[in-house]
Amino acid sequence: MKAVLTVVGKDAVGILAKVSTECAKYNVNILDVSQSILQDMFCMIMIGDVDKLNVPFGEFSDAMAKMGDEINMSIHVMHEDLFNSMHRI
């Protein structure tokens, strides 16, 4: 299964490195990344493989949100099933 991670906040050095390091800590394999800087706002969407998560999905999601708070970013993790359900026509 996959998860969609969004990261938004004021641009700073090392955001991608911090987020990817945290994902690796939970055994999440990053499959795809799209990022851009809109004026001084950093915006990133990541797709991660969560099949081998070493904690429950909710714990991973909470940990990423907490890390986002610590680096003054908004980080949201959504399971692909929920994402697909929300965007089904």
A tleap script that builds the chain and sets N, CA, C and O, in Angstrom:
source leaprc.protein.ff14SB
mol = sequence {
  NMET LYS ALA VAL LEU THR VAL VAL GLY LYS
  ASP ALA VAL GLY ILE LEU ALA LYS VAL SER
  THR GLU CYS ALA LYS TYR ASN VAL ASN ILE
  LEU ASP VAL SER GLN SER ILE LEU GLN ASP
  MET PHE CYS MET ILE MET ILE GLY ASP VAL
  ASP LYS LEU ASN VAL PRO PHE GLY GLU PHE
  SER ASP ALA MET ALA LYS MET GLY ASP GLU
  ILE ASN MET SER ILE HIE VAL MET HIE GLU
  ASP LEU PHE ASN SER MET HIE ARG CILE
}
set mol.1.N position { 0.833 -1.183 0.000 }
set mol.1.CA position { 0.000 0.000 0.000 }
set mol.1.C position { 0.877 1.245 0.000 }
set mol.1.O position { 2.056 1.221 0.354 }
set mol.2.N position { 0.244 2.322 -0.411 }
set mol.2.CA position { 0.971 3.586 -0.503 }
set mol.2.C position { 0.306 4.638 0.365 }
set mol.2.O position { -0.848 4.500 0.772 }
set mol.3.N position { 1.056 5.686 0.636 }
set mol.3.CA position { 0.545 6.834 1.371 }
set mol.3.C position { 0.941 8.095 0.623 }
set mol.3.O position { 1.969 8.137 -0.053 }
set mol.4.N position { 0.115 9.118 0.753 }
set mol.4.CA position { 0.388 10.435 0.186 }
set mol.4.C position { 0.788 11.340 1.340 }
set mol.4.O position { 0.039 11.494 2.305 }
set mol.5.N position { 1.970 11.940 1.241 }
set mol.5.CA position { 2.458 12.865 2.258 }
set mol.5.C position { 2.505 14.257 1.654 }
set mol.5.O position { 3.053 14.442 0.567 }
set mol.6.N position { 1.942 15.231 2.338 }
set mol.6.CA position { 2.050 16.613 1.883 }
set mol.6.C position { 2.830 17.407 2.924 }
set mol.6.O position { 2.661 17.217 4.129 }
set mol.7.N position { 3.674 18.286 2.442 }
set mol.7.CA position { 4.504 19.114 3.314 }
set mol.7.C position { 4.403 20.547 2.809 }
set mol.7.O position { 4.711 20.825 1.650 }
set mol.8.N position { 3.975 21.452 3.676 }
set mol.8.CA position { 3.802 22.851 3.284 }
set mol.8.C position { 4.311 23.744 4.405 }
set mol.8.O position { 4.064 23.481 5.582 }
set mol.9.N position { 5.018 24.792 4.035 }
set mol.9.CA position { 5.496 25.766 5.014 }
set mol.9.C position { 6.513 26.695 4.407 }
set mol.9.O position { 6.812 26.622 3.215 }
set mol.10.N position { 7.041 27.569 5.234 }
set mol.10.CA position { 8.054 28.523 4.777 }
set mol.10.C position { 9.311 27.765 4.352 }
set mol.10.O position { 9.770 26.867 5.059 }
set mol.11.N position { 9.858 28.127 3.208 }
set mol.11.CA position { 11.032 27.446 2.672 }
set mol.11.C position { 12.231 27.586 3.610 }
set mol.11.O position { 12.452 28.639 4.209 }
set mol.12.N position { 12.986 26.518 3.720 }
set mol.12.CA position { 14.206 26.488 4.529 }
set mol.12.C position { 15.107 25.386 3.985 }
set mol.12.O position { 14.661 24.515 3.238 }
set mol.13.N position { 16.353 25.436 4.361 }
set mol.13.CA position { 17.316 24.424 3.936 }
set mol.13.C position { 17.026 23.095 4.628 }
set mol.13.O position { 16.779 23.064 5.834 }
set mol.14.N position { 17.053 21.994 3.869 }
set mol.14.CA position { 17.020 20.663 4.448 }
set mol.14.C position { 15.656 20.047 4.688 }
set mol.14.O position { 15.567 19.005 5.338 }
set mol.15.N position { 14.589 20.655 4.185 }
set mol.15.CA position { 13.253 20.096 4.441 }
set mol.15.C position { 13.132 18.694 3.854 }
set mol.15.O position { 12.724 17.764 4.550 }
set mol.16.N position { 13.476 18.539 2.605 }
set mol.16.CA position { 13.376 17.223 1.957 }
set mol.16.C position { 14.222 16.192 2.701 }
set mol.16.O position { 13.783 15.059 2.898 }
set mol.17.N position { 15.414 16.570 3.109 }
set mol.17.CA position { 16.302 15.658 3.840 }
set mol.17.C position { 15.685 15.241 5.178 }
set mol.17.O position { 15.740 14.067 5.543 }
set mol.18.N position { 15.103 16.186 5.903 }
set mol.18.CA position { 14.498 15.867 7.201 }
set mol.18.C position { 13.304 14.940 7.045 }
set mol.18.O position { 13.164 13.970 7.789 }
set mol.19.N position { 12.442 15.238 6.076 }
set mol.19.CA position { 11.245 14.426 5.885 }
set mol.19.C position { 11.620 13.022 5.409 }
set mol.19.O position { 11.075 12.035 5.903 }
set mol.20.N position { 12.538 12.929 4.463 }
set mol.20.CA position { 12.921 11.607 3.954 }
set mol.20.C position { 13.655 10.792 5.022 }
set mol.20.O position { 13.495 9.573 5.076 }
set mol.21.N position { 14.446 11.435 5.861 }
set mol.21.CA position { 15.122 10.733 6.956 }
set mol.21.C position { 14.105 10.182 7.943 }
set mol.21.O position { 14.241 9.056 8.420 }
set mol.22.N position { 13.084 10.978 8.248 }
set mol.22.CA position { 12.036 10.515 9.170 }
set mol.22.C position { 11.263 9.342 8.559 }
set mol.22.O position { 10.923 8.389 9.259 }
set mol.23.N position { 10.989 9.414 7.263 }
set mol.23.CA position { 10.308 8.297 6.586 }
set mol.23.C position { 11.153 7.026 6.670 }
set mol.23.O position { 10.626 5.946 6.938 }
set mol.24.N position { 12.443 7.150 6.447 }
set mol.24.CA position { 13.335 5.993 6.499 }
set mol.24.C position { 13.338 5.362 7.892 }
set mol.24.O position { 13.437 4.143 8.024 }
set mol.25.N position { 13.229 6.185 8.918 }
set mol.25.CA position { 13.198 5.693 10.292 }
set mol.25.C position { 12.020 4.734 10.516 }
set mol.25.O position { 12.100 3.818 11.335 }
set mol.26.N position { 10.937 4.959 9.781 }
set mol.26.CA position { 9.744 4.114 9.908 }
set mol.26.C position { 9.639 3.083 8.786 }
set mol.26.O position { 8.609 2.430 8.623 }
set mol.27.N position { 10.719 2.946 8.013 }
set mol.27.CA position { 10.802 1.959 6.934 }
set mol.27.C position { 9.849 2.257 5.771 }
set mol.27.O position { 9.329 1.341 5.134 }
set mol.28.N position { 9.630 3.537 5.506 }
set mol.28.CA position { 8.799 3.966 4.380 }
set mol.28.C position { 9.713 4.231 3.193 }
set mol.28.O position { 10.662 5.009 3.287 }
set mol.29.N position { 9.416 3.576 2.077 }
set mol.29.CA position { 10.195 3.774 0.861 }
set mol.29.C position { 9.535 4.874 0.032 }
set mol.29.O position { 8.371 4.750 -0.350 }
set mol.30.N position { 10.267 5.939 -0.245 }
set mol.30.CA position { 9.733 7.051 -1.029 }
set mol.30.C position { 9.785 6.675 -2.505 }
set mol.30.O position { 10.851 6.393 -3.054 }
set mol.31.N position { 8.617 6.676 -3.134 }
set mol.31.CA position { 8.497 6.266 -4.528 }
set mol.31.C position { 8.521 7.440 -5.495 }
set mol.31.O position { 9.025 7.310 -6.611 }
set mol.32.N position { 7.988 8.573 -5.087 }
set mol.32.CA position { 7.895 9.728 -5.982 }
set mol.32.C position { 7.826 11.000 -5.157 }
set mol.32.O position { 7.263 11.013 -4.062 }
set mol.33.N position { 8.401 12.065 -5.687 }
set mol.33.CA position { 8.404 13.357 -5.004 }
set mol.33.C position { 8.163 14.456 -6.029 }
set mol.33.O position { 8.743 14.456 -7.114 }
set mol.34.N position { 7.304 15.381 -5.665 }
set mol.34.CA position { 7.110 16.593 -6.454 }
set mol.34.C position { 7.175 17.758 -5.479 }
set mol.34.O position { 6.481 17.764 -4.462 }
set mol.35.N position { 7.998 18.729 -5.786 }
set mol.35.CA position { 8.102 19.885 -4.897 }
set mol.35.C position { 8.258 21.148 -5.707 }
set mol.35.O position { 8.760 21.135 -6.830 }
set mol.36.N position { 7.817 22.239 -5.114 }
set mol.36.CA position { 8.018 23.543 -5.741 }
set mol.36.C position { 8.063 24.599 -4.654 }
set mol.36.O position { 7.615 24.386 -3.527 }
set mol.37.N position { 8.606 25.722 -5.017 }
set mol.37.CA position { 8.657 26.868 -4.124 }
set mol.37.C position { 7.738 27.926 -4.741 }
set mol.37.O position { 7.964 28.375 -5.865 }
set mol.38.N position { 6.715 28.313 -4.006 }
set mol.38.CA position { 5.779 29.338 -4.451 }
set mol.38.C position { 6.057 30.580 -3.620 }
set mol.38.O position { 5.673 30.662 -2.453 }
set mol.39.N position { 6.734 31.549 -4.241 }
set mol.39.CA position { 7.276 32.707 -3.537 }
set mol.39.C position { 8.201 32.182 -2.443 }
set mol.39.O position { 9.267 31.665 -2.777 }
set mol.40.N position { 7.865 32.281 -1.165 }
set mol.40.CA position { 8.756 31.727 -0.137 }
set mol.40.C position { 8.126 30.526 0.571 }
set mol.40.O position { 8.553 30.146 1.661 }
set mol.41.N position { 7.106 29.933 -0.060 }
set mol.41.CA position { 6.433 28.767 0.517 }
set mol.41.C position { 6.913 27.480 -0.160 }
set mol.41.O position { 6.930 27.373 -1.386 }
set mol.42.N position { 7.298 26.521 0.658 }
set mol.42.CA position { 7.738 25.211 0.188 }
set mol.42.C position { 6.514 24.308 0.137 }
set mol.42.O position { 5.766 24.210 1.109 }
set mol.43.N position { 6.311 23.648 -1.003 }
set mol.43.CA position { 5.177 22.737 -1.178 }
set mol.43.C position { 5.699 21.428 -1.754 }
set mol.43.O position { 6.373 21.426 -2.784 }
set mol.44.N position { 5.389 20.308 -1.089 }
set mol.44.CA position { 5.890 19.023 -1.553 }
set mol.44.C position { 4.812 17.956 -1.378 }
set mol.44.O position { 4.083 17.933 -0.386 }
set mol.45.N position { 4.737 17.079 -2.368 }
set mol.45.CA position { 3.896 15.898 -2.285 }
set mol.45.C position { 4.801 14.698 -2.501 }
set mol.45.O position { 5.579 14.655 -3.454 }
set mol.46.N position { 4.693 13.728 -1.610 }
set mol.46.CA position { 5.473 12.501 -1.721 }
set mol.46.C position { 4.518 11.315 -1.758 }
set mol.46.O position { 3.462 11.332 -1.126 }
set mol.47.N position { 4.901 10.295 -2.501 }
set mol.47.CA position { 4.211 9.016 -2.462 }
set mol.47.C position { 5.186 8.035 -1.822 }
set mol.47.O position { 6.323 7.886 -2.269 }
set mol.48.N position { 4.721 7.374 -0.772 }
set mol.48.CA position { 5.579 6.428 -0.063 }
set mol.48.C position { 4.942 5.058 0.032 }
set mol.48.O position { 3.729 4.934 0.202 }
set mol.49.N position { 5.761 4.039 -0.078 }
set mol.49.CA position { 5.318 2.661 0.094 }
set mol.49.C position { 5.343 2.364 1.597 }
set mol.49.O position { 6.398 2.409 2.230 }
set mol.50.N position { 4.166 2.061 2.159 }
set mol.50.CA position { 4.063 1.821 3.600 }
set mol.50.C position { 3.819 0.345 3.934 }
set mol.50.O position { 3.406 0.022 5.047 }
set mol.51.N position { 4.070 -0.541 2.980 }
set mol.51.CA position { 3.875 -1.975 3.220 }
set mol.51.C position { 4.749 -2.507 4.339 }
set mol.51.O position { 4.354 -3.439 5.040 }
set mol.52.N position { 5.921 -1.936 4.518 }
set mol.52.CA position { 6.859 -2.452 5.517 }
set mol.52.C position { 7.011 -1.525 6.721 }
set mol.52.O position { 8.038 -1.539 7.399 }
set mol.53.N position { 5.979 -0.721 6.980 }
set mol.53.CA position { 6.007 0.152 8.160 }
set mol.53.C position { 6.345 -0.662 9.404 }
set mol.53.O position { 5.859 -1.781 9.573 }
set mol.54.N position { 7.177 -0.098 10.269 }
set mol.54.CA position { 7.550 -0.813 11.490 }
set mol.54.C position { 6.723 -0.372 12.703 }
set mol.54.O position { 7.016 -0.764 13.832 }
set mol.55.N position { 5.692 0.441 12.465 }
set mol.55.CA position { 4.727 0.867 13.485 }
set mol.55.C position { 3.356 0.896 12.821 }
set mol.55.O position { 3.279 0.843 11.594 }
set mol.56.N position { 2.271 0.979 13.588 }
set mol.56.CA position { 0.956 1.136 12.966 }
set mol.56.C position { 0.876 2.439 12.162 }
set mol.56.O position { 1.549 3.419 12.484 }
set mol.57.N position { 0.041 2.438 11.107 }
set mol.57.CA position { -0.057 3.590 10.216 }
set mol.57.C position { -0.376 4.882 10.975 }
set mol.57.O position { 0.226 5.922 10.710 }
set mol.58.N position { -1.313 4.818 11.909 }
set mol.58.CA position { -1.691 6.012 12.673 }
set mol.58.C position { -0.536 6.591 13.468 }
set mol.58.O position { -0.405 7.808 13.595 }
set mol.59.N position { 0.295 5.718 13.998 }
set mol.59.CA position { 1.467 6.176 14.753 }
set mol.59.C position { 2.454 6.887 13.832 }
set mol.59.O position { 3.029 7.911 14.202 }
set mol.60.N position { 2.648 6.340 12.626 }
set mol.60.CA position { 3.520 6.988 11.644 }
set mol.60.C position { 2.973 8.359 11.272 }
set mol.60.O position { 3.714 9.341 11.247 }
set mol.61.N position { 1.680 8.426 10.985 }
set mol.61.CA position { 1.045 9.693 10.612 }
set mol.61.C position { 1.204 10.733 11.719 }
set mol.61.O position { 1.539 11.886 11.449 }
set mol.62.N position { 0.962 10.325 12.965 }
set mol.62.CA position { 1.105 11.239 14.107 }
set mol.62.C position { 2.547 11.704 14.271 }
set mol.62.O position { 2.796 12.873 14.569 }
set mol.63.N position { 3.493 10.796 14.080 }
set mol.63.CA position { 4.911 11.147 14.217 }
set mol.63.C position { 5.325 12.167 13.156 }
set mol.63.O position { 6.090 13.089 13.438 }
set mol.64.N position { 4.819 11.995 11.944 }
set mol.64.CA position { 5.160 12.944 10.879 }
set mol.64.C position { 4.551 14.317 11.164 }
set mol.64.O position { 5.200 15.340 10.946 }
set mol.65.N position { 3.316 14.343 11.648 }
set mol.65.CA position { 2.676 15.618 11.996 }
set mol.65.C position { 3.442 16.310 13.116 }
set mol.65.O position { 3.629 17.527 13.090 }
set mol.66.N position { 3.887 15.525 14.106 }
set mol.66.CA position { 4.663 16.090 15.222 }
set mol.66.C position { 5.985 16.656 14.721 }
set mol.66.O position { 6.388 17.746 15.125 }
set mol.67.N position { 6.663 15.918 13.842 }
set mol.67.CA position { 7.910 16.420 13.291 }
set mol.67.C position { 7.661 17.710 12.519 }
set mol.67.O position { 8.460 18.644 12.593 }
set mol.68.N position { 6.554 17.763 11.779 }
set mol.68.CA position { 6.204 18.978 11.055 }
set mol.68.C position { 6.069 20.165 11.988 }
set mol.68.O position { 6.556 21.255 11.687 }
set mol.69.N position { 5.408 19.959 13.127 }
set mol.69.CA position { 5.279 21.030 14.119 }
set mol.69.C position { 6.651 21.497 14.597 }
set mol.69.O position { 6.887 22.692 14.775 }
set mol.70.N position { 7.547 20.541 14.799 }
set mol.70.CA position { 8.891 20.868 15.301 }
set mol.70.C position { 9.699 21.687 14.308 }
set mol.70.O position { 10.547 22.481 14.715 }
set mol.71.N position { 9.453 21.510 13.009 }
set mol.71.CA position { 10.207 22.264 12.000 }
set mol.71.C position { 9.350 23.359 11.357 }
set mol.71.O position { 9.698 23.903 10.309 }
set mol.72.N position { 8.219 23.672 12.009 }
set mol.72.CA position { 7.312 24.730 11.544 }
set mol.72.C position { 6.769 24.481 10.145 }
set mol.72.O position { 6.671 25.399 9.331 }
set mol.73.N position { 6.419 23.233 9.878 }
set mol.73.CA position { 5.821 22.844 8.607 }
set mol.73.C position { 4.525 22.102 8.896 }
set mol.73.O position { 4.346 21.549 9.981 }
set mol.74.N position { 3.632 22.093 7.930 }
set mol.74.CA position { 2.431 21.269 8.026 }
set mol.74.C position { 2.695 19.983 7.245 }
set mol.74.O position { 2.895 20.017 6.031 }
set mol.75.N position { 2.694 18.850 7.950 }
set mol.75.CA position { 2.902 17.555 7.293 }
set mol.75.C position { 1.664 16.713 7.537 }
set mol.75.O position { 1.254 16.493 8.677 }
set mol.76.N position { 1.080 16.248 6.445 }
set mol.76.CA position { -0.126 15.437 6.527 }
set mol.76.C position { 0.123 14.138 5.776 }
set mol.76.O position { 0.648 14.150 4.662 }
set mol.77.N position { -0.252 13.018 6.384 }
set mol.77.CA position { -0.089 11.705 5.772 }
set mol.77.C position { -1.474 11.093 5.589 }
set mol.77.O position { -2.265 11.033 6.530 }
set mol.78.N position { -1.759 10.640 4.370 }
set mol.78.CA position { -3.051 10.033 4.072 }
set mol.78.C position { -2.825 8.705 3.367 }
set mol.78.O position { -2.086 8.628 2.386 }
set mol.79.N position { -3.468 7.663 3.873 }
set mol.79.CA position { -3.373 6.346 3.248 }
set mol.79.C position { -3.992 6.409 1.855 }
set mol.79.O position { -4.977 7.117 1.646 }
set mol.80.N position { -3.427 5.680 0.911 }
set mol.80.CA position { -3.901 5.734 -0.473 }
set mol.80.C position { -5.370 5.339 -0.593 }
set mol.80.O position { -6.074 5.878 -1.447 }
set mol.81.N position { -5.854 4.411 0.238 }
set mol.81.CA position { -7.260 4.015 0.172 }
set mol.81.C position { -8.179 5.199 0.491 }
set mol.81.O position { -9.186 5.408 -0.186 }
set mol.82.N position { -7.832 5.960 1.510 }
set mol.82.CA position { -8.623 7.135 1.862 }
set mol.82.C position { -8.530 8.190 0.774 }
set mol.82.O position { -9.533 8.795 0.392 }
set mol.83.N position { -7.311 8.408 0.276 }
set mol.83.CA position { -7.107 9.377 -0.799 }
set mol.83.C position { -7.959 9.022 -2.016 }
set mol.83.O position { -8.632 9.884 -2.582 }
set mol.84.N position { -7.926 7.754 -2.413 }
set mol.84.CA position { -8.710 7.305 -3.576 }
set mol.84.C position { -10.209 7.440 -3.330 }
set mol.84.O position { -10.949 7.819 -4.237 }
set mol.85.N position { -10.660 7.138 -2.127 }
set mol.85.CA position { -12.082 7.274 -1.806 }
set mol.85.C position { -12.537 8.721 -1.884 }
set mol.85.O position { -13.635 9.011 -2.360 }
set mol.86.N position { -11.695 9.622 -1.419 }
set mol.86.CA position { -12.034 11.049 -1.447 }
set mol.86.C position { -12.093 11.609 -2.858 }
set mol.86.O position { -12.810 12.578 -3.110 }
set mol.87.N position { -11.345 11.011 -3.784 }
set mol.87.CA position { -11.238 11.563 -5.125 }
set mol.87.C position { -11.938 10.707 -6.183 }
set mol.87.O position { -11.719 10.885 -7.381 }
set mol.88.N position { -12.764 9.798 -5.736 }
set mol.88.CA position { -13.525 8.957 -6.665 }
set mol.88.C position { -14.713 9.766 -7.181 }
set mol.88.O position { -15.415 10.427 -6.416 }
set mol.89.N position { -14.917 9.700 -8.472 }
set mol.89.CA position { -16.033 10.446 -9.089 }
set mol.89.C position { -17.277 9.586 -9.081 }
set mol.89.O position { -18.329 10.018 -9.552 }
savepdb mol mol.pdb
quit
